[in-house]
Amino acid sequence: MKIEGFAYRVAARVMEILEHEQHYKIPEDTRKQVLEKIRSEVNDILRKAG
């Protein structure tokens, strides 16, 4: 799996946990925007991670 795909799956899983365990509803448009933002920032995120 590519790092980009991994980052995408982590972000998606965080949203799933918020919805199922914290009963937080994330609108589909927001979900798509967040996932796209993660994809566009993956290189910066990795750089900051060390």
C-alpha positions in Angstrom: 0.0 0.0 0.0 1.3 3.4 -0.8 1.8 6.0 1.9 -0.9 8.1 0.3 -3.4 5.3 0.6 -2.4 4.6 4.1 -3.0 8.3 5.1 -6.4 8.2 3.4 -7.4 5.0 5.3 -6.3 6.4 8.6 -8.4 9.6 8.1 -11.4 7.5 7.0 -11.0 5.3 10.1 -10.9 8.3 12.4 -14.2 9.5 10.9 -15.7 6.0 11.3 -14.7 5.9 15.0 -16.2 9.4 15.6 -19.4 8.3 14.0 -19.7 4.9 15.6 -18.2 5.4 19.1 -18.8 9.1 19.7 -22.1 9.3 17.7 -20.8 12.2 15.7 -22.4 12.5 12.3 -20.0 13.7 9.6 -21.9 15.0 6.4 -20.8 13.2 3.2 -19.5 16.5 1.7 -17.4 17.2 4.7 -16.1 13.6 4.6 -15.0 14.0 1.0 -13.4 17.4 1.7 -11.4 16.0 4.6 -10.2 13.0 2.7 -9.2 15.1 -0.3 -7.4 17.5 2.0 -5.4 14.6 3.6 -4.4 13.4 0.1 -3.2 16.8 -0.9 -1.2 17.3 2.3 0.3 13.8 2.7 3.8 14.9 1.8 3.7 17.7 4.4 2.3 15.4 7.0 5.1 12.9 6.4 7.7 15.6 6.6 6.3 16.9 9.9 6.2 13.3 11.3 9.9 13.1 11.1 
